[in-house]
Amino acid sequence: MARQGKVEAFEYIADAALAANGGLAQGPKTKINIENLATAAVPDATETVKGKAELATVIEAVAGADATRIVTPAGLAAAIANNTGILTFKGIITQSGTDVPVLTPIVDTLGVTLTPTRAGVGGYRITASGNIFTLDRTLFLMGHPGVSPTSVLAVINSATELQINTAVSNTGAAADSRLVRCSVLIEVYP
């Protein structure tokens, strides 16, 4: 409705009966100015108060020390996996031509950044941002590379570096473009 050149937006909403009846409006309605809702203070959500909340990152969920953020399904899965003490990376790697491989995480509780690089024809590295790959307690497996015939060699080079070599199986010649949505599993045991 227009009043003295100003447009005032009004909305009718149910009073306290709205919340008390599971969202079903019953009883008298209260008139409020919906323009004021944008500036209304919304309390932080708690276990007993409805309000606004922030989502926890996977790392925050695994740490389990923050009682103010909400855990997502991915964070919950990572926290459960981490509860065993086993740090895990499950993902997909794809490489084409002379491009750097693309590593797509599905589950990642390692707590480090993994950076893939191309070292040469059929040779790739995955470098961690910190010492994570304990030589006697790290499992590094590659699934079917997606292109046949291909052989894949997965090696733990150091505490920060994994190596992948691909070759044509029947000739043994190193080759690129052999990793097509290839599964990667890394587990670091306590």
N, C-alpha and C positions, 0 to 999 in steps of 0.2 A: 504494500500500500504506500502511496506517495503522500508525504506530509511535509509542507514547507520546503519543497524542492529536494528533499532527501528521500531516498528509498530505504525503507526499513524492512528487513527480511524477518519474518516471524514463522515459527513452526510450532505446531501443537504436539506436545509429547505427553506421555502418561507420567503421572507423578510417581511416587515411591512404589506404587503397585506394579509398575513395569518390572523393576528389579525383583520384587517379592514374588512375582508370579512367573518366573522363568521367561521373561520377555513378552508375556501376553498382557496387553494393556487392558486393565479393568479399572473402573472408577473414574473420577473426574480427571480432566486433562488440564495441564498447566501451560500457559503461554510463556515462551522464552524467546529472546532475541538470539538467533543462531549465529549472528556475526560475532557475538561475544564468546561463543564456544571456542573459536580459534585461539583466543588468548587466555582461556580458562586454564588454571593450573591443574595438571593431571598428576596425581601422586605416583611415586614409584611403586611398582607391584611388589607385594610380599606374599608370604604364604597365606595371609589372612586378608589382604587388601588388593582389590582389583586396581590395575593401573598400567603404566607403561613399563616396558622392560627391554633390555638389550640381549641379543643372541650371543652366546659364548662361541669363541673360535674353537676348533678342534683341539688346539694346544691348551687352551683354558679348560676345556672339558676334561682332558687327560690329567691335567694338574689337579683338578678337583678342589681348588682352594677358594674359588669365588662363589659366594652365596647370593650374588645379586644378578647374575646373568642366567638366561634360559638355555638349556642344552638342546641341540638339534639331534635328529637321528644319527647323523654322521659323527657328531661328537660323542654321543652315547656309545656307538659301536667302537670308536677308538678308545674310549675310556675302559670299556669292558675288555677289549683286546689287551690294553696296556696293563690291566689288573693282573694278568698272568706274568707280567714282566717282559713279555716278548714284544719288541718293537717291530712293526710291520709296514711294508709298502706293497700294495697290490695295485697294478695299473696296466696300461696299454702303451706300447711303443710302436711308432710307425716311422719309417725312413724312406725317402724317395730321391732318386738321382744322386746328386752330390749335396743334398740338403742336410742340415743338422737334424738328427732324430727328434721327434716330438714325443715327449713322455707325458701321458695323461694319468694322473692319480685317480684311483677309485677309493682306496683306503690308505691313509698315510699317518702313521703314528711315530715316525722316526724322529721328528722334532728338528730336522735339518732340511735345507733346500737342496734338491737334486737337480743338477744341470747337465743335460746331455750335450755331447759334442761329437763331431765327426773327426777321426784321427787320420783317415785315409780310406782307400777303397776297401769296403767291407769291415772297417775298423771303427769302433765307437767307444766313447767313454761316458760314464755317468759319474760326475764328481759331486761329493757332498760338501756342504758348507762347514762341516765340523767332523771331527774324528768320531765315526759311528760304526764302521765295519770292522768288528773284531775278527781277526783272521780265523780263530778257532771256534767262533760262536756265531758266524754269519752264514745264512743259507741264501744263495742267489740262483734262482731258476728262471729259465725262459721257456715259454710255451711254444707251440707250433708257430713258425715264422710267417705263415700265410702264403708262402710261395714255395712250390715244390719243383725240383728237389733242392733243398737247402739244409746245410748243417750250421748249427749255431753253437759257439763256444762262449760260455759265460764264466768270467774269471774275477776273483777278488784280488786286485793289485795291491791295495794298501788300505789304511783306515779311512781314507777319503775317496778312494777311486775303485770303480768297477769297470771291467772291460767286456765288450761284446765283439766277437768276430763272426762274420757271416761268409759263407762260401757256397758255391754250387756243389752239391753232394757228389755227383758222379765224376767231376773233374778236379775238385779241390781248389778251384780258382776263387780267390776273394772276389766278392761281388756286392754292389750296393743294391738298393731297392728290393731287398729280400725280407725286410721286416714290415709286414702289413698287418696292423692291429694284433701284434704279438703280445701275449700276456707276459707280465714281469712279476715275480714274487721275490721280495727281499724280507728275510726275518733275521732279527738280531736277538740272540738269546742272552739272558742275564748271566 
